């Protein structure tokens, strides 16, 4: 028992506070195989991580400018990398960040139907960029929130290339 009166129960499979419910326990209260419990948190193993199923969060966004609504989903790790890569142009020492049409690109990467199937492809970004900024920004804000993107991520991308953000290129 510790100073707070809590008892730590420890065996070769688990460590957890007594009486603390854990999502990693069987119905008999024992830890599932291969998991180490610390408090109410599970120490994830390689197998537990690799067996995770990607289930993106999907959020409905009303777009009054378009007189309807869309669904927006969070990016997976690969999708986020593809989105960030779409901001780069050139190769090697000539590589630079081009943030032109960034909002429309993120809309193309995240706008989906209610089942999570994308509505657009990357090639649609140019046409999306010609639509109302206010509507695109509504979707962009939700997409960045769901995917954990921030202005600091854009800064980090440009810093890695050792340059300021560039928006003067005519390419989209």
Long-range contacts (C-beta under 8 A, 24 or more apart in sequence): 16-40, 56-116, 56-146, 57-146, 58-112, 58-114, 58-116, 59-142, 59-146, 60-114, 61-138, 61-139, 61-142, 62-138, 63-135, 63-138, 63-139, 65-132, 65-134, 65-135, 66-132, 66-135, 70-111, 70-112, 70-119, 70-139, 71-111, 71-112, 71-113, 71-114, 71-116, 72-110, 72-111, 72-112, 72-139, 72-142, 72-143, 72-146, 73-110, 73-112, 73-116, 73-146, 74-110, 74-143, 74-146, 74-147, 74-148, 75-109, 75-110, 75-143, 75-146, 75-147, 75-149, 79-109, 80-147, 80-149, 82-109, 82-122, 83-109, 84-153, 84-157, 86-122, 86-125, 87-157, 88-161, 89-169, 89-171, 95-161, 96-161, 96-163, 96-166, 96-169, 97-154, 97-157, 97-158, 97-161, 97-163, 97-165, 97-166, 98-166, 98-167, 98-169, 98-171, 99-154, 99-165, 99-166, 99-167, 100-167, 100-169, 100-170, 100-171, 100-172, 101-125, 101-126, 101-129, 101-172, 102-154, 103-129, 103-133, 103-136, 103-137, 103-139, 103-140, 104-128, 104-129, 104-131, 104-136, 104-172, 106-139, 106-140, 106-143, 106-144, 106-149, 107-136, 107-139, 107-140, 107-143, 109-143, 110-139, 110-143, 110-146, 110-147, 111-139, 125-172, 126-172, 129-172
